[in-house]
Amino acid sequence: MYPQYHNYDKEPEIRVNGFDSDAFSGYESIIKRIKEELDGQKKRLVVMEFYPGVDEEEIVSAFSPLFDFRICAEECMVSRKTYAERISKDLTKDRVFGKMSRALLEDFYPPEGRAAVAERIKNIDSGAILLYGTGASLIARGDILIYCDMARWEIQKRFRSGMPNFHSDNGDAPILQKIKQGYFIEWRMADRRKAALFDTFDFVLDTNRKGEPTMITGNAFRAALVAASCRPFRLVPYFDPGVWGGQWMKEVCSLPKEANNYAWSFDGVPEENSLYFRFGDIRIELPAMDLVLYLPVTLLGRRVYDRFGAEFPIRFDFLDTMSGQNLSLQVHPTLDYIYRNFGMYYTQDESYYILDCEEDACVYLGLKTGIDKDEMISSLKEAQQGGTPFDAKKYINRFPAKKHDHFLIPAGTVHCSGANAMVLEISATPYIFTFKLWDWGRLGLDGLPRPIHIEHGEHVIDWERDTEWVKNNLVNQAKVICDNDHKMERTGLHPLEFIETIRHTFNDSVFLSTDGSVNVLNLVQGSEAEVFSPSDSFEPFTVHYAETFIIPASIGRYGIRPSPSSKGETLMAICASVRA
């Protein structure tokens, strides 16, 4: 029987005080506000910088009545053919993996082209001019700068509906190809450009919902990010089906019953998730990466920022196989391999925390002692080519799993969750770098074989991680730090991994500290808890069972206690941070 709390909050908000009049909802209100800025001026240039994925047709059509002249920034960009040729080296021919691009948007906007457009604008004597598109701010700052923003999860949904990548004619391309181009190329360039503009925004336009825009002033935008950086907060989770998906999240998180399954949820991944900000009656949705890029030291802590830069290195997500199927058998690249081949400077070390499971649940982890390496690789390749199915039980350890077990998975370790498990995956953030070795002969939801990467995987498998080593190092390595009214256990991760996890068990107030690192937590037992500040630096913050929440490093000391509705319960929260 699944937990029946039914209080999981799918739409967490951060209330921002003092800026209610700086928020606008719907095109009528938004255009009225921009018109007020334009009235009485002989000549006025409005620059609208787009994050890749913003619906150009919708935005330009809605704003056109305000303007006498409209100029698209892509007019001075290199041709689509030239763009495709230049990004091809980083894009590669692999279905899933590319190389982390170091390109800048300006690399694709020749100076002479930008100068020509700037001269056109200069030669316009009077009237309202709209300069729009990704890269528009490279040409001119304008009298008004509006940044049109969008979360990556919304972009991926639009890819599925046929939207092409930025400056590309690939609307009918497979979804994996589009995501790859976004992840390795255009989101990197766009984030670099956005980060350079934060302090210059006059307005920020939320374009996540087609036909339903909201807008805030630049001052309100910056105030919202500051507010989030000094209090506990949650990201807006999203849920997605998969070929192996289960039924637990559908029940516990009160998701639509008509869906066949939900395979995973990102509940703590700022690269993917968004933030909801409440300004009076208006809610604004912004990419959570805006916070990471704008206030990285405040959020992450100085030593974490000095190590990772403006990257959020900890990821919490759900993998639901309850009444579902095994995940794919997989391995993650070693640090050397991911850097040399993909340009990423840290790798996907991870762990499986068993939030819930059935009696027959298991985790496949590490290699059986004494197996023949060449024989295993040959068996994987034969299975992939349609031969004898891979006999996972012959080569891979299979450990029974029970609630609150913690399995550690440093890079190079072959692993997967079996069916009938609800996994809280705690890991480093480069989530796209998974080398599938065997997918149990399945097709994806698109009807195509799922990508298999034996050619990568065979180069990163650590063949010394056999049965004895895994038992002694990776299975339930919890160590009790203190055991009184507040029980603290260090549950991982392995010393090879940079993330530390501490499990706290309590039924009264406990006091914790960020110790210079952003803390990411999940309430893994108990209906409801309250995060509070001993110095009243932020208002008490309520979290519910299975919710992931983030404590910025700047908070320092904080507390967690049962909410009035959970008095008498024994609560458990697991906390991840970056090791000193």
N, C-alpha and C positions, 0 to 999 in steps of 0.2 A: 504494500500500500504506500503510495507516494505521500509525502508531507502535505497536509491540507491547510496550510496557513492562508494561501490565496491573498497575500498582501504584497506581492512583488510589484514594485513601482516601475512601470515601463516608460514613464514620462517624467523623470526627475527634472526639477527646475532649480535655477539659481535666481533668487530675487535680487534685483539691483535697485537700490533706493536713490531718489533724488534726480532721476532722469526720465520720469514718465512722459514729459512733454517732448522728449527727444526721440520718441519711438512712433512709427507710423505703419499702418496696416492697409494693404490694398492699393492698387494703382492710383485711384482717385486721390487719396490722402497723400500719397508719396509725390505724385506729380504736382499737386498743389503746393507742397513744401518746396520743391525744387523751383517751381515757377516764382515763388516769393524771392528766391535768391537771384533770379534772372531779371525780374522787373526793374525798369528804370535804367538799365545798362545799355549803351549803344552797341557794344560788342561783348560777347560773353562766350568763353570756351568751357564746355563741360567734358571732362574725360571720364569714361567708364571703363575701368580695367576689369576684364573677365577672368575668373578662374576657368581653366579648360573644362568644358561640360555645360557651362551656362548657355541657355537657349537664346541665341542671338536674335532669331526671328521674333520671339515673344518680347524680349526687352526693347529692341529697336522699334518694333511696331507700337508698343505701349507709349514710349517716350517721344515718338516722332512729332506729334502735334506741338511740342514745345520748341522745335528746332527748325531753323531755316536751311541749315546745311548739315549733312551727315557724312562722316568719313570713317571707313573701316580700317583699322590698323593693319589687317592682313594684306591690304593693298601694297604695302611696302615690304612685305616679307618675301623671303626666297620662295620659289615655286614649290608646289607640293611634291613634285618629282625630286627636286634638289633636297628638300627637307627629308624625304624618305631615304635618300641616298646617304645623307649626313648622319642620320640616327641609326642606320642599319648596323654599324659595327657594334654599338651598345645594345641594339635590339636583339641581334643574333637570329639564328634560324630555329632555335629551340621553341617548342610549344609554350613553355612556361617561364624559362629563365632568360634574363638578359644580363647586362652589366650596369651597375649603378652609374647613371650619367652624371658627369661633372659640367655639362653644358649649361649655358645661361641663355635666357630668352633672347638677349641682344645679339647672340651669335647668329641668329637667323633673321635679323633685321638689319640689312646693310646700311651703313651710315648715310650713303647717298640717297637711299630710299626714304629714310627718316627725314633727312634734310629737305627733300622735295615736298613731302607732306607738310612739314613745318612751314615751308615757304608758301604753300597753298593757303594755309590758315592765316599766315601773316598778311597775305594780299586780300583777304576778305575785310572790307571796311566796316561793315556793321552786320548785326544779326546774331542769333544764337547758333552756336556750332556744337555738334556732338561728335566727339572722337571716341570710338568704342572698339572693344575687342581685347583679346589676350595680347598684351604687348603695347596697348595704347599709351600707357604712361611712359614708355620709352621715347615717345615722340614729343610729348609736352606734358607739363604738370597741370595746366589748365587753371581756370579760376575756381572751378569746383572739381574735386576728385571723388568719384564714387567707386568703391570697390564692390564688385558683384561676386559674392562668395557662394560656395557649395561644398557639402561634405562628400567625401569619397564614396561612401556607401550609396548615396543618391546617384553619383556618377555611374557606378557599376550597374545600378538598376536601369539607367538609361542606355548603357551599352547593351544590355540584354534586350531592350526594346528597339534596337537598331541604330542608335546614335553612333556615329563614327568617332574616332579619336580626333584630337585637335589637329587641324590643318592636314587632314587625311581623308581619303576616299575609301574607307573600309567599313562602311555601315553593315555589310553582310558578313564580315569576318567573324570567326569563332570568338566567343566571349573571352576565352583565355588569352587570345592574342591581343585583344583590346586592353584587358587588364594589365598584361605585361607591358604594353607601350605606356600606359598610364603610370604604372608603378616605377618603372626603371627610367623613364624619360620625362614625360610632361609634368607629372606631379612634382618631381624634383625641381625642374626649372621654375614652375609656377610658385612653389613655396619659397624659393630663393628671392624671386621678385616681390612676392607679398611681404616677406620679412623686411625688405628694404623700404617698404612704403607705410608700415603701420602708423608711424607718427604723423603722417601727412594726410591720412584719410579725412575727408570732410563728411562723408556718409558711407555706410556699409549696407549693401542690399542683400538680403537673405533670399536666394532664388531656389531653395530646396523643393518647394511645392509649386508645380506648374500653375500659373495663373493666380497664385496667392502669395504675392511678395510681401515682405515686411522690410522695414528700413529703420536704422538708428543713425544718429549723428556719430562722427568720429570720436567725439568726447565721450559719448555714452558707450561706444564700443570699447574704448580703452579702459573706462571705468569698470565695465563688466569683467574684463579679463583680470584687472587688479582685484576685484571682489572675489573672483574664483581662486586667485592665487594665495589667499590668506584665510581659507576656510575649508572644511571637508566638502567634497562634492562627488557626485556620480555622473558618469557619462550616460548618454542616451543609448540604451542597448538596441541591437538589432538581431533578428533571428532568421535563419535560412535553412531550407530543407537540404537533404543530401541522400545519396543512394543508401547510406548505412544508418540514416537518422532514426531517432527513437520518439518516445511519447512522454517522457518525463517533463520536459519544459512546457509542452502543451498544457499539461495539467497544473503544474506548480506555478508557472508564470502566467496562467490564464490567457493562453494564445488561442487564435481561431481554431475551432474544432474541425473545420472542413479540410485543413491541411493534412496531407498524408503523414508527414512527420516534420520534425525540426532536428537538424543534425548538429548545428552549432549556433552559438551566440557569442558575439563580441560584446562584452560588458565592461571592458577595461583596456581598450586599445585606442589611444588618442589618434593614431594615424588614420583609423577607420571611423571611429565614433564621432558624434557631435555633442554639443552642449546646448541645453535650452536655457535661455535667459528670460526672465519675466520683468517687463517694464509696465507696471500698472496692469491694464487689460490686454497688453500685447506681448506675445511670446516670439522671441527671435531665436533661430537655430543657426549656430555657427560651428564650423569644424573645430574639434577639440585641439587640433594641431595649432590653431591660432594662439592658444594659450602657451603651448610648448615653445613656439617660435618667438613670442613676444616677451615672455617672462621666464626664460629657462632656468636662471639661477634661483629665483624665488620658488619656483615649483619643484625643481629637481634637487636643489642643494648645490653648493659650489663644487664639492669634490666629484659629484656625479656629472655635473655639467663639464668640468674639466676633462673628464674621461670620455664622455659620449657626445659632447656638444649639445645642440638643441634637438635631441632625440629622446623620446621617452622609452627607456630600455626595458621596462617590465610590462608583461602582458598577462592579463587574466581573461580566459574565455571558457566557454562550456562546450563539451563534446558529449552528445546524448546518444547512447546506443541502447537505451532501455526499450525492450521489445523491438530492437533494431538488429543491426549486423556488426560484425567486426569492422574496425577501421582498416585502412590499408596498412600493410606491413611496410615500415619506412625507416629511414635513417636521416639524420641531419648532418650537414657538412662540418668538418673540423674548421677551426679558425683560419689555419693556413690555406685550406682549400677554398673557403668562401671568399677570402681576400684575393687570392691569385686569380680565381676564375670569374668572380662576380663583382669585385671592387667593394665588398662590404667588410667593415672592420670589426664586427663582432658577430657571433653566430647564434644559432637557435638552440642553446641549452634549454632544457625544459624539465617538467615533472608532471605527473598525474596525481592529483589529490582526489580520492574517491569520495565524492559528496554523497552518493547514494548508490545502491546496486541491488541486484537480485542475488540469490544464494549461489548461482552458477557463474557469477561474473569472474573474469580473469584478466590479466594483463600479460601480453607477450613481451618479454624483456631479455635482451642479451642472447648469447649463443650457447647451445648445449656443449658441454665439455667434450672435447675429442672429435668434433665434427671435421670433415674435410672441406677446407675453404674452396678449393677448385670445384669440388663436387656440388657444393651449395650454389655457387654462382652459375654453374652449368644448368642446374635444376631450375633456377630462376629464369634463365634465358630460354630454356626449353618451354617452360610454362607460358612465358610471354608470347612465344611464337605459336601457341596453340597446341602444344604437346601435353604431356602428363601434368596435371595441376601440381603446383608446388606443395610439398608436404611440410607445412610449417612446424608441425609437432615433432618432426624428425630433427630439425635444425635449431629451433628457437625455444627458449625456456618459456614455460607457461605457468604463471603464478596465480593462485586463487586471490581474489580481491574482496575485501570487505569494507564497509563504511568507515571513513576516516583513515584508511591506509594512505600512505604517501610513497609513490614510486618515483625515483629520481632518474633522469634521462640525460646525462651529459652527451654532447654531440659525439657522433660516431657509434652510438648504441642502437642496435636494431630494436624496434619496439612497435607496439600498437595496443590499443584497448580492445578487448573482446566485447561481445554483445552483452547487453543487460548491465551496463555500467553508466553512471552519470559522473563524468570527469570534470573537475575544475582544473583546467590546464594552467599551470603557473610557469611562465617561461620568459626568455628574452624575446624581444619584439620582432626580429626579422622572420615573420611567419610564413613568407612565401617560399622559403628555402627548405622544402621537404622533398627528399628523394624517395619516391615510392618504389618499392622492390617487388611487391606482389599485391594485387587487388582482388584476390579470390575469384578471378574470372568474370568480374562484373563490368557492366557498361555504366556510364554516368547518366545523370538525369536527362542529358541532351541526346542520349542514344549512341554516343560515341565511346570508344574505349578510353578510360581515364589514362592520363599520361603516366608512364612508367620510366624510371631513370636508373636502371641497373648500371648503365655506363658511368654515371656519377657515383652511385652508391657503393660500388665495389671498391672505389678508391678511398672511401672515407670510413668504411666499417672498421671498428677496432676489434680485431679477431681475438684479443686477449680478454675480452669481457665475456667470460664463460660463466657457467652455472655458479661456481663457487665465488667468483669475484662479484657477480651481481648480487648474490645473497648477502655477502658481507659488506657491500658498499652502496647498494641502490634500493633495497627493499626495506621499508619501515626502519629508517635509521634515526628515529626520534630519540633525543637525549633530554632528560628532565633538567631544567635549569633551576627551577624552584617548584615546590609542591606544597602549597598551603591553600588559603582561600582563593588565591590567584595562582593557578598552575601554569607554568611556562615551559614549553617543550620546543627545542630546536629540531625541526623535522627535515631540514635540508636547506639548500640543495647540496649536491656533492661538492667537495672542495675544488673540483675542476670548474665549477660554475660560479658566476659572480653574484648570484642572487642568494640571499639568506631568507629562510622562512621560519617564523616563530608562531606556534599555536598557543593561544591564550584560552584557558577555561576558567569561567568565573560566574558568580551569581550575585555579585555586588560591584561597586565601582572599582575599576583598575586604572592605573596611571601608566602611560607609555610615553616614549619620546621618539621623535623622528631621527635623532642622532645624525643629522646632516644629510639624510637621504630621503627623497620622497618615499612615503609608505603607501602600499596598495594592500587593501584588506578585503576579505569576504566573510560574511557572517555564516559560518558553516553549520551552526546548530543554534536553535532558538528562534522564536517568532519575530523578535524585534529588540533592537538595542538603540542606545542614544550615545552619540559622540559629543563630548563637551569639552570646554576649555576651563582649566582650573583658574585661569586669570580672566575669564569672561571676554576673551578676545574675539570670539565668534559665538553666534547663537547655537544652542543645542541642535544637533543634526540627527534625524532619525533614519535608521537603516533597518531593512527587513531581511528575513532568511534568504540566503543565496545571492544577496546583492553585493556587488563589488563597489568599493568606495575608495577614494584617493585622499590622502592627507599630504598637502604640500610640505616640503621640507622646512619652509619658513615658520610653520606653526610651532615647531619645537615640542613642548610638553602638551599632551592631551590625555583625555580620559574616555573610557567606554563603560557604560553601565546598563543594566536591564531597563527597558522602558516600563512605565507603570503597568502596561498590559502584559508584560512578560515577567513580572515579579514572581519569584519562586522557581523559575526555570534555571537550568544550568546552560549557560551560553558558551559558544566556542567561536572564536574568530581566528583566521590565519592571516598573518601579516608578512608581506614580502618587502624587502629593501635591498639596496645595493651594498654589498660588503665594503667595509672600510679598508 
